[in-house]
């Protein structure tokens, strides 16, 4: 493959001196929703993209026009001097791992980096801050989807690598490929796509790998996420290989197996038949790594970032001490300001932190909802509660309590966040309630119809009070903004809930539909939504069951005007009467359905078996071309069931498939019921400010015998494919939490543990972090929504691709159900294993993560497996209803 040099860099782009001298020209274009690049396969080679908007960059040409420009005059030679802190410009290539890099750099550099997307700044802005303001000491170019041959994927990065030869730059994955491409190397398909899999690395012991072992059995194993590679045979003389991995030597995270030792000659010469994993420029301080040092499963990743800091310090330390003394400290929060008028304005507390590395870090690296709204429309809330010790089992358990207090009239306008599976302390509390006191209301949000490519944002919010009066308003800024303002408007006293062991004290309970991705990541929903995008009750009277201690709590909130003691009295009286009636606790009777009963009787699937398999293959083509690492493909199946007893269906589902994050919701005015048996937590924020995500990736059916069951469990545990799926989503969730958590606080206490449920074994990981004080509860949800286990990675590009493949809206499926307490705690599940009943039709969503290792036929079977429990619940309830 060859690239034609159409022009020298000076012919196609202004230099920094041109721009700062008055010649302002913006070459960047906004990122399209879908790439216009066309890949033509020819002997596994990727030609450059045919895009008329692209800037053509000549490869192998040293930018002579930079001689004498500001780029060559930044610093004068001088004595060596270490830096107190290092200021990094982190270029985000629309990736879902960028904030993992951000977290690492925040710890190592002493100050957080400034994150700028690759099409966010014009070239004159970049030159201004790099050379006139001298605001940064180095640059890190993030991973990302696509190819460096496509300007829509790489943005300004190629020009940075070509022209900023006097600034240390580290490129990761896509950034590494960009470094090779800009100097003339070819980008080709790898022998096989490698995502979420590990390799051992041999390196040349250059400065970037100082203090890191090398070779097989050395302990230096790294995580790879790539389908494309630099063709080592086309590497120009300016670039030196510094690391490589065996092309056939990928390893699972668990059951790590070492191979034979590798033999090498010249340390700076890459061995034959190896995949290039690292390069450096021979004279410029530019480095590239194909693997991901920021991954949770990469060993010595932090040391690599420390070494890059040392490279930066050594580089600037050899220059003028006068230039070092002119270093300025700028506030990261101002860099994120959309109008860019206050970029780099000095803020005292930022300066104070730089001088005191032990001080807490609070930076606005994500577009947080404005906390200033907290003073608008304050609502004073007061909490009353009673505890009935050891009563839950005496009244028959959670089912009897719900049916007695809230099950009348088909349980209309009721909710039940149901920890129906409490084994191994997976969940402790259940929350239930109905249409209550004077503060009760229902809010229903509908997005504007975007199916016509209107690009209009916002939607209509309908609010119904306890008397049935309804008002409708248009929310230009969307539902997340509304919810954030609502939660910030509450005044309360913490002493009211002292002694309560749970974190929900009243507030909003309901769901966020998958379509709300347009308010957090996506710019457009391709499919029309049939159900509201969000629907919540504001609950002021509710019951909590502590399954661990067998206690019942009766809780009521009021505004100080009406103490509402009557409801507390009535609820307590009903429970005591239920106790005296001598009822027994209801015991779950698990069904013994055959593991092979993977049919969908009377359900109509949106996608046929043949089409689903073709869609899996299309996903794998996208993955092969570097567009995604993992795509969570889904479909829907539907059945008309009429206006039946939906609560009965839910009770049947929770019997057959108990799960720790189950839920029942009924919105009678919408003719909508939700019967959810989810085993997966999306995100939780507790009263101590700890965020927790528990993604599930990797599922296998239970066995028919104990021996078969244990073998299937081990098969899942040691499956390289399932481990890769899980690891990719763990790194994605670390990224999402990293947007809103204190630097250094995000960690993974449990990685790839297998949990067993009634019908399946699943692979589960846990990610936690400490929320930053300037981030609200809604900010945290918005940063991570929708859950990465339902999208794939990188999240934005993956959602775009999935919207183009899937034939209908996901609706509530793939969204989340849970609560937002008035004190800004929340707990939300992922909506899977769920029956949505709307206007007499039951719909069930199911799918699975598609990776390079996926088998299309097996992926179809896994999708059916995940649908089995809700499908069986519908069919059994339908049969029982007809018999009665």
DAVEN-V546168 format. One record per backbone hydrogen bond with DSSP energy under -1.0 kcal/mol. NH is the residue of the N-H (numbers start at 1). CO is the residue of the C=O. If there is no record, write none. Layout:
[[NH	CO] [NH	CO]]
This chain:
[[11	8] [12	8] [13	9] [19	15] [20	16] [21	17] [22	19] [23	18] [24	22] [45	42] [46	187] [49	149] [51	49] [54	51] [64	62] [66	63] [67	64] [69	66] [72	69] [73	70] [78	318] [86	109] [89	138] [90	114] [91	140] [92	116] [100	97] [101	97] [102	98] [103	99] [104	100] [105	101] [106	102] [107	103] [108	104] [109	105] [114	88] [116	90] [118	92] [120	117] [126	122] [127	123] [128	124] [129	125] [130	126] [131	127] [132	127] [133	128] [135	129] [137	87] [138	87] [139	168] [140	89] [141	170] [142	91] [146	626] [150	147] [153	150] [154	150] [155	151] [156	118] [157	154] [160	156] [161	157] [162	158] [163	159] [164	160] [165	163] [167	164] [169	285] [170	139] [171	287] [172	141] [173	289] [175	172] [177	173] [178	174] [179	175] [180	176] [181	177] [182	178] [184	181] [185	180] [188	229] [189	44] [190	227] [194	226] [196	224] [197	224] [198	251] [199	222] [201	220] [202	244] [204	242] [209	206] [210	207] [212	209] [215	201] [218	215] [221	219] [222	199] [224	197] [226	194] [229	188] [231	186] [234	231] [235	232] [239	236] [240	280] [242	278] [243	278] [244	202] [245	275] [249	246] [251	198] [269	266] [275	245] [277	243] [278	243] [279	288] [280	240] [281	286] [282	238] [286	284] [287	169] [288	279] [289	171] [290	277] [292	223] [295	292] [298	295] [299	221] [304	300] [305	301] [306	302] [307	303] [308	304] [309	305] [310	306] [311	307] [312	308] [313	309] [314	310] [315	311] [316	312] [317	313] [318	314] [319	316] [320	76] [324	320] [325	321] [327	324] [335	331] [337	334] [340	337] [345	342] [351	347] [352	348] [353	349] [354	350] [355	351] [356	353] [359	356] [365	363] [368	366] [374	371] [375	372] [376	373] [379	489] [381	491] [382	558] [384	556] [386	554] [388	552] [391	388] [392	550] [395	391] [396	393] [397	392] [401	397] [402	398] [403	399] [404	400] [405	401] [406	402] [411	408] [412	409] [415	433] [416	664] [417	431] [418	416] [418	662] [420	418] [420	659] [425	422] [426	423] [430	545] [431	417] [432	543] [433	415] [440	437] [442	464] [443	536] [444	462] [445	534] [446	460] [448	458] [453	450] [459	475] [460	446] [461	473] [462	444] [463	471] [464	442] [465	469] [468	465] [471	463] [473	461] [475	459] [482	478] [483	479] [484	480] [485	481] [486	482] [487	483] [488	484] [491	379] [496	493] [497	494] [500	497] [507	539] [508	820] [509	537] [510	818] [511	535] [512	816] [513	533] [514	811] [516	513] [517	514] [518	515] [519	516] [520	517] [521	517] [522	517] [533	445] [534	445] [535	511] [536	443] [537	509] [538	441] [539	507] [542	555] [543	432] [544	553] [545	430] [546	551] [547	428] [550	546] [552	388] [553	544] [554	386] [555	542] [556	384] [557	540] [558	382] [569	565] [570	566] [571	567] [572	568] [573	569] [574	570] [575	571] [576	572] [577	573] [578	574] [579	575] [580	576] [581	577] [582	579] [586	396] [597	594] [598	596] [603	600] [604	638] [606	636] [612	608] [613	609] [614	610] [615	611] [616	612] [617	613] [618	614] [619	615] [620	616] [621	617] [622	618] [623	619] [624	620] [625	621] [626	623] [627	622] [629	793] [630	793] [631	850] [632	791] [633	631] [633	848] [635	846] [637	844] [638	604] [639	842] [641	840] [642	840] [644	642] [646	644] [649	645] [650	646] [651	647] [652	648] [653	649] [654	650] [655	651] [656	652] [657	653] [661	678] [662	418] [662	659] [663	676] [664	416] [665	674] [666	414] [667	672] [670	667] [671	668] [672	667] [673	837] [674	665] [675	835] [676	663] [677	833] [682	828] [683	828] [684	692] [685	826] [686	690] [689	686] [691	769] [692	684] [693	767] [694	681] [697	763] [700	761] [702	759] [709	705] [710	706] [711	707] [712	708] [713	709] [714	710] [715	711] [716	712] [717	713] [718	714] [719	716] [723	719] [724	720] [725	721] [726	722] [727	723] [728	724] [729	725] [730	726] [731	727] [732	728] [733	729] [734	730] [735	731] [736	732] [737	733] [738	734] [740	737] [741	737] [742	770] [745	742] [747	768] [753	764] [755	762] [757	760] [761	700] [762	755] [763	698] [764	753] [765	695] [766	750] [767	693] [768	747] [769	691] [771	689] [772	740] [775	772] [780	776] [781	777] [782	778] [783	779] [785	781] [790	787] [791	788] [792	788] [793	630] [798	794] [799	795] [800	796] [801	797] [802	798] [803	799] [804	800] [805	801] [806	802] [813	810] [814	831] [815	812] [816	512] [818	510] [819	827] [820	508] [821	825] [822	506] [824	821] [826	685] [827	819] [828	683] [829	817] [830	680] [831	815] [832	830] [835	675] [836	843] [837	673] [838	841] [839	671] [841	838] [842	639] [843	836] [844	637] [846	635] [848	633] [850	631] [854	851] [859	855] [860	856] [861	857] [862	858] [863	859] [864	860] [865	861] [866	862] [867	863] [871	867] [872	868] [873	869] [874	870] [875	871] [876	872] [877	873] [878	874] [879	875] [880	876] [881	877] [882	878] [883	879] [884	880]]
